[in-house]
Amino acid sequence: MQTTINVAGMTCGHCVSAVTMELSLLTSVTEVEVDLESGQVTITSDGDLDQTQIATAIDEAGYEIVTN
């Protein structure tokens, strides 16, 4: 299952690493792809992901999800 979110505030490789690390800690996450230019983060998982857990992980990394 894939989930794509937009994250604000990422500007460098360290940002990508921080977001990737925090999301990778979530149960069932198998892969995290970050497109720094667009701010899109694609999360691949073995099951459903709780949106609250995703938001908390992004917040722990120091960024925030952009909602449309």
CORNORJO-V361001 format. One record per residue. N is the residue number from 0. SS is DSSP state (~ for helix, > for strand, _ for the rest). PSI is psi as a letter, one per 20 degrees, with the letter a starting at -180 (* if undefined). D_LAST is the distance of its C-alpha to the last C-alpha in whole Angstrom. Layout:
n,ss,psi,d_last
N,SS,PSI,D_LAST
N,SS,PSI,D_LAST
This chain:
n,ss,psi,d_last
0,_,p,21
1,>,q,19
2,>,p,15
3,>,p,13
4,>,r,10
5,>,p,9
6,>,p,11
7,>,q,12
8,_,i,16
9,_,p,18
10,_,i,20
11,_,r,23
12,~,h,25
13,~,h,25
14,~,g,22
15,~,g,21
16,~,g,24
17,~,g,23
18,~,g,20
19,~,g,22
20,~,g,25
21,~,g,23
22,~,h,21
23,~,h,24
24,_,i,26
25,_,p,24
26,_,p,26
27,_,i,26
28,>,p,24
29,>,h,26
30,>,q,24
31,>,p,21
32,>,p,20
33,>,p,19
34,>,o,18
35,_,g,18
36,_,g,18
37,_,i,14
38,_,j,13
39,>,p,13
40,>,p,15
41,>,p,16
42,>,p,18
43,>,p,21
44,>,r,23
45,_,i,26
46,_,a,24
47,_,q,21
48,_,p,19
49,_,p,18
50,~,h,15
51,~,g,17
52,~,g,19
53,~,g,16
54,~,h,15
55,~,g,18
56,~,g,19
57,~,g,17
58,~,g,18
59,~,h,21
60,~,i,21
61,_,j,20
62,_,r,16
63,>,q,13
64,>,p,10
65,>,p,7
66,_,q,4
67,_,*,0
